[in-house]
Amino acid sequence: MDSLRDKKELPALSPQEAAVINYGREFFRTHRVSQPTFDAAMEQFGLRGLVELTNLMGYYSCLAFNINAFDVGLPAELKESPLPV
């Protein structure tokens, strides 16, 4: 989590972890996924797993839009966001 938050080099990842990270980075940065990234994720998770991963990421985006639209703040006990906003 610290490496993701601080946008540092990630430690060695399993092929499944790397597929999720690469897919998510492209998905959220460009709103698209390149064919090589798609193929790597498909190889790791199959069609059903990749559909579930994509839906999960889309649901996360939907929640984030709502939180931003309604200006929901951090809980009182948190002084800073655990990840970049």
Backbone as CSV, one residue per row, in Angstrom:
resi,resn,N_x,N_y,N_z,CA_x,CA_y,CA_z,C_x,C_y,C_z
1,MET,0.823,-1.185,0.000,0.000,0.000,0.000,0.872,1.256,0.000
2,ASP,1.939,1.245,0.780,2.806,2.428,0.832,3.394,2.739,-0.545
3,SER,3.826,1.701,-1.258,4.406,1.910,-2.589,3.378,2.470,-3.560
4,LEU,2.144,1.973,-3.479,1.082,2.507,-4.337,0.787,3.955,-3.982
5,ARG,0.627,4.213,-2.690,0.313,5.567,-2.232,1.383,6.557,-2.655
6,ASP,2.636,6.162,-2.473,3.757,7.056,-2.745,4.226,7.007,-4.198
7,LYS,3.546,6.209,-5.016,3.858,6.053,-6.441,5.319,5.657,-6.647
8,LYS,5.771,4.727,-5.814,7.133,4.215,-5.905,7.127,2.896,-6.670
9,GLU,8.324,2.430,-6.980,8.480,1.130,-7.622,7.846,0.066,-6.733
10,LEU,7.088,-0.818,-7.352,6.433,-1.873,-6.584,7.395,-3.029,-6.360
11,PRO,7.236,-3.725,-5.244,8.060,-4.913,-5.011,7.693,-5.992,-6.026
12,ALA,8.447,-7.063,-6.034,8.149,-8.171,-6.949,6.711,-8.632,-6.739
13,LEU,5.984,-8.761,-7.832,4.580,-9.139,-7.775,4.375,-10.473,-8.475
14,SER,3.375,-11.194,-8.030,2.990,-12.410,-8.739,2.375,-12.001,-10.075
15,PRO,2.284,-12.913,-11.033,1.644,-12.573,-12.309,0.207,-12.067,-12.135
16,GLN,-0.537,-12.626,-11.193,-1.908,-12.163,-10.954,-1.918,-10.746,-10.387
17,GLU,-1.052,-10.477,-9.415,-0.988,-9.130,-8.834,-0.581,-8.102,-9.886
18,ALA,0.409,-8.443,-10.695,0.864,-7.524,-11.743,-0.252,-7.253,-12.747
19,ALA,-1.017,-8.286,-13.090,-2.123,-8.108,-14.038,-3.170,-7.152,-13.478
20,VAL,-3.493,-7.282,-12.189,-4.482,-6.391,-11.564,-3.961,-4.957,-11.533
21,ILE,-2.723,-4.769,-11.108,-2.146,-3.428,-11.008,-2.079,-2.765,-12.385
22,ASN,-1.567,-3.469,-13.371,-1.442,-2.892,-14.713,-2.804,-2.592,-15.325
23,TYR,-3.750,-3.506,-15.161,-5.105,-3.315,-15.684,-5.746,-2.099,-15.013
24,GLY,-5.641,-2.031,-13.701,-6.234,-0.916,-12.965,-5.601,0.417,-13.307
25,ARG,-4.292,0.455,-13.421,-3.614,1.711,-13.765,-4.084,2.223,-15.124
26,GLU,-4.131,1.338,-16.109,-4.592,1.774,-17.434,-6.060,2.171,-17.401
27,PHE,-6.857,1.362,-16.756,-8.304,1.601,-16.690,-8.610,2.969,-16.083
28,PHE,-7.959,3.291,-14.980,-8.255,4.551,-14.296,-7.547,5.756,-14.920
29,ARG,-6.394,5.556,-15.539,-5.682,6.681,-16.156,-6.263,7.061,-17.515
30,THR,-6.630,6.056,-18.314,-7.031,6.327,-19.699,-8.492,5.990,-19.980
31,HIS,-9.135,5.311,-19.053,-10.518,4.845,-19.213,-10.623,3.793,-20.309
32,ARG,-9.501,3.232,-20.669,-9.413,2.157,-21.646,-8.310,1.206,-21.177
33,VAL,-8.255,0.045,-21.815,-7.194,-0.916,-21.519,-6.631,-1.390,-22.856
34,SER,-5.313,-1.338,-22.990,-4.671,-1.767,-24.234,-4.845,-3.273,-24.422
35,GLN,-4.688,-3.707,-25.651,-4.839,-5.133,-25.945,-3.829,-5.989,-25.180
36,PRO,-2.538,-5.596,-25.109,-1.594,-6.423,-24.339,-1.970,-6.530,-22.852
37,THR,-2.426,-5.443,-22.261,-2.831,-5.472,-20.851,-4.076,-6.322,-20.677
38,PHE,-5.030,-6.172,-21.592,-6.244,-6.983,-21.563,-5.891,-8.462,-21.677
39,ASP,-5.023,-8.797,-22.632,-4.640,-10.196,-22.844,-3.945,-10.785,-21.621
40,ALA,-3.075,-9.998,-20.981,-2.376,-10.484,-19.781,-3.363,-10.759,-18.656
41,ALA,-4.338,-9.872,-18.481,-5.347,-10.079,-17.440,-6.249,-11.254,-17.789
42,MET,-6.616,-11.388,-19.051,-7.456,-12.504,-19.484,-6.747,-13.832,-19.233
43,GLU,-5.449,-13.859,-19.487,-4.673,-15.082,-19.255,-4.679,-15.466,-17.772
44,GLN,-4.628,-14.484,-16.901,-4.587,-14.755,-15.463,-5.953,-15.113,-14.883
45,PHE,-7.014,-14.475,-15.370,-8.314,-14.580,-14.700,-9.419,-15.211,-15.526
46,GLY,-9.221,-15.366,-16.816,-10.282,-15.881,-17.670,-11.366,-14.827,-17.853
47,LEU,-12.324,-15.142,-18.719,-13.357,-14.169,-19.046,-14.182,-13.781,-17.827
48,ARG,-14.655,-14.758,-17.080,-15.502,-14.453,-15.917,-14.752,-13.606,-14.886
49,GLY,-13.522,-13.987,-14.586,-12.736,-13.239,-13.610,-12.441,-11.823,-14.067
50,LEU,-12.184,-11.657,-15.367,-11.882,-10.326,-15.881,-13.130,-9.446,-15.892
51,VAL,-14.273,-10.038,-16.192,-15.528,-9.281,-16.106,-15.761,-8.842,-14.664
52,GLU,-15.538,-9.741,-13.711,-15.716,-9.393,-12.296,-14.743,-8.297,-11.870
53,LEU,-13.489,-8.391,-12.297,-12.494,-7.370,-11.958,-12.896,-6.011,-12.537
54,THR,-13.318,-6.007,-13.792,-13.732,-4.759,-14.437,-14.948,-4.165,-13.742
55,ASN,-15.918,-5.003,-13.395,-17.101,-4.516,-12.682,-16.734,-3.957,-11.319
56,LEU,-15.825,-4.617,-10.623,-15.384,-4.135,-9.314,-14.729,-2.761,-9.440
57,MET,-13.880,-2.602,-10.434,-13.227,-1.309,-10.642,-14.240,-0.240,-11.042
58,GLY,-15.208,-0.611,-11.863,-16.256,0.330,-12.246,-17.108,0.737,-11.061
59,TYR,-17.417,-0.217,-10.191,-18.201,0.083,-8.992,-17.426,1.030,-8.077
60,TYR,-16.135,0.798,-7.936,-15.283,1.690,-7.152,-15.368,3.112,-7.708
61,SER,-15.295,3.243,-9.033,-15.392,4.569,-9.661,-16.724,5.224,-9.350
62,CYS,-17.796,4.444,-9.429,-19.134,4.970,-9.140,-19.205,5.494,-7.708
63,LEU,-18.675,4.736,-6.766,-18.663,5.187,-5.373,-17.832,6.458,-5.219
64,ALA,-16.698,6.504,-5.891,-15.837,7.685,-5.805,-16.540,8.922,-6.364
65,PHE,-17.263,8.770,-7.458,-18.012,9.903,-8.024,-19.038,10.417,-7.030
66,ASN,-19.747,9.507,-6.382,-20.758,9.912,-5.404,-20.126,10.599,-4.198
67,ILE,-19.023,10.062,-3.715,-18.330,10.670,-2.579,-17.881,12.083,-2.939
68,ASN,-17.366,12.258,-4.151,-16.934,13.587,-4.588,-18.115,14.523,-4.794
69,ALA,-19.187,14.026,-5.398,-20.353,14.875,-5.674,-20.993,15.395,-4.395
70,PHE,-21.014,14.560,-3.362,-21.635,14.953,-2.100,-20.615,15.448,-1.081
71,ASP,-19.362,15.632,-1.535,-18.292,16.186,-0.711,-18.178,15.483,0.638
72,VAL,-18.154,14.156,0.584,-18.014,13.359,1.799,-16.559,13.433,2.256
73,GLY,-16.339,13.834,3.482,-14.990,13.973,4.017,-14.493,12.694,4.669
74,LEU,-13.291,12.768,5.159,-12.704,11.648,5.890,-13.374,11.514,7.251
75,PRO,-13.398,10.306,7.795,-13.876,10.162,9.171,-13.021,11.016,10.110
76,ALA,-13.597,11.461,11.192,-12.921,12.378,12.120,-11.593,11.822,12.638
77,GLU,-11.513,10.502,12.804,-10.291,9.922,13.378,-9.124,9.872,12.381
78,LEU,-9.376,10.099,11.095,-8.301,10.123,10.101,-7.865,11.559,9.847
79,LYS,-6.575,11.785,9.906,-6.033,13.122,9.667,-5.672,13.333,8.202
80,GLU,-5.335,12.239,7.502,-5.002,12.329,6.088,-5.476,11.067,5.393
81,SER,-5.686,11.177,4.094,-6.125,10.038,3.297,-5.010,8.997,3.239
82,PRO,-5.347,7.706,3.376,-4.319,6.670,3.307,-3.701,6.547,1.913
83,LEU,-4.429,6.955,0.889,-3.933,6.930,-0.485,-4.161,8.299,-1.107
84,PRO,-3.450,8.628,-2.194,-3.641,9.941,-2.812,-5.066,10.112,-3.321
85,VAL,-5.527,11.330,-3.281,-6.878,11.650,-3.733,-6.803,12.365,-5.057
